Amino acid sequence: MNYEVMDAQIAPEGHLEVLSKAEVARLWDTSHGGLYQLFRSCALAVLNCGSGLDDGKELLERYKSFDISIVQRERGIKLDVKAAPASAFVDGVMIKGIQEHLFAVLRDILFIDGEILKNAHIDLETTEGVTDAVFHILRNANLLQPQISPNLVVCWGGHSISGHEYDYTKIVGYHLGLRAMDICTGCGPGAMKGPMKGATIGHAKQRIENGRYLGVSEPGIIAAEAPNPIVNDLVILPDIEKRLEAFVRMAHAIVVFPGGAGTAEEILYLLGILLHPDNAQMPFPVIFTGPASAADYFKQIDQFILATLGAEAQSKYQIIIDDPVKVAREVQAGIKTVRSYRKQHGDAYYYNWLLKIDREFQHPFAPTHENMRGLALHKNQPAHLLAANLRRAFSGVVAGNVKDQGIRAIEQYGHFEICGDPDIMHAMDILLDSFVKQTRMKLPGKAYIPCYKVIK
C-alpha cells in the first residue's frame, strides 16, 4: 500500500534558532554519525502525529523512503525532509507545531549525546548523577520555570481508550484549567491528549494566555505515542526510567486515568518511590479517576496493589469515580500542601530535589527474554523494591506490544515469560487478563495477541 508523502525544507522555530558556526558544524557531524537512525525514527514519529498508528515497527516499514538531514548555512541550519507523511502538512506547508516538535527532538538528542552521555562531570552510575542529568535535560528544554507557584498536574493513562473515557479526561482537564493548573502528559493521544484539550478551554475562559501543555517522551515509545498537537513544550528523555523520573520530579500532583500495561507501569513506579521510607512524610497528591464505566478497572488495579504491595501502598492514592469537579478540587487542595511543604523545607517549586529515588528505579531495564524471566517477583524484599521489579515486568509487556525492538524480539524468540511467587503471578495474571478482556491491550486495527506468558 502506498502512503501520500511530501518533501520540504524547514527552518528552526522555537528551538535552535541562533547557533554559532561551531555548533552548526557539530550538528552537521552528529547528524551524519551514529545518532542519525535515532533522530530519523523520532522525527518520523513526530511527523506521524494524529495518524492513529501506534506500532513503531510498522511505522518505520510504512515510510521506508523517509529521510531527514541537516542543511548547513552560515547563520544556522535547516532540515531537509524527504518522503514525510503528508498529514504533517497543510496546503504544502508543514504544520507549525510539528515543525517546533521536530527541532525539539533534534535539540534533545544532541544535548543528551554531547552534554549528558559524554559529560565526565555527570556520573550516570549514581542516583545523584541521574537526577542531575534529568534536571539538565529539562532545563535545557526550558521546562523548569522558577517564577511559577506549584500548579503542574501530571496526567497518566492509556493512548487507546474508549471515546467515553476520553471525553471524561477532557472534562477533568477543563476543571483543572479553570483552576489555573498546567498539564503534563506522555504527550500522546487518548488520556494524554484529553486533559490538555480540556485545559485549553478552561484556560481560555479564565483568560490565561500562557497555559503550559508539557509532553515528556523517550525514543522507544514515541512511535506509539506521537506528540499530540496541543503539546507546546516537548522533551525527549534518553530512556523510560529518566522519563518517569522527569514526571515525578516536575509534578505537583498526579492524576491517573484508565489505561493498560503502560499505565500500570507508571503506577508501580510512582508507588515504589512513595513507599521508600525516606519519602514517608512527603505530600504527593495522587488520584485515580475515570467515568462510572471505569470503576471495575480501578477496582482491579486496587486489588492488585493490595495483593502485591499491601495496604500501605493503597494509602498513597485516592480513587474518585465519575466526579471531575472533586478531582480538580482535591488536586488543588493537595498542591497547596505541596507548596507549604516545599517552602518549609527550602525545596524548589519546579523540581522536587527532596524526593528519594532508589537506584533500582533509575537503572535502565532492557526487556530481553532473559531479563524478563529473571525478575525478582517475590515478597521477600522491601515493598518499594518489589514495586520496582513489578514495574519492569509491565515495562517488558509494553515493549513487546508497541516498541520496535520489543516486537522484533517477540517475533524472533516467542513470548516473554514472567515468573515469581504463585500469589503474585496469580494477581498479575488476573490483572493482565482483565486488560485484554476490556480491550485495554488492543492496538488500533489489530486483534491483540499477548506478547507474554505468566508462569504460575
Buried (B, 14 or more C-beta within 10 A) or exposed (E): EEEEBBEBEBBBEBBBEEBEEEBBEBBBEBBEEEBBEBBBBBBBBBBBBBBEBBBBBBBBEBBEEBBBBBBBEEEBBBBBBBBBBEBBBEEEEBBEBBBBBBBBBBBBBBBBBBBBEEBEEBEBEEBEBBBBBBBBBBEBBEBBBEEEEBBBBBBBBBBBBBEEBBEBBBBBBBBBBBBBBBBBBBBBBBBBBBBBBBBBBBBEEEEBEEBBBBBBBBBBBBBBBBBBBBBBBBBBBBBBBBBBBBBBBBBBBBBBBBBBBBBBBBBBBBBBBBBBEEBEEBBBBBBBBBBEBBEEBBEBBBBBBEBBBBEBBBEBBBBBBBBBEBBBBBBBEBBBBBBEBBEEEEBEBBBBEBBBBBEBBBBEBBBBBEEBEEBBBEBEEBBBBBBBBBBBBBBBBBBBBBBBBBBEBBEEEEBBBBBBBEEBBEBBBBBBBBBBEBBBBBBEEEEBEBBBEBEB
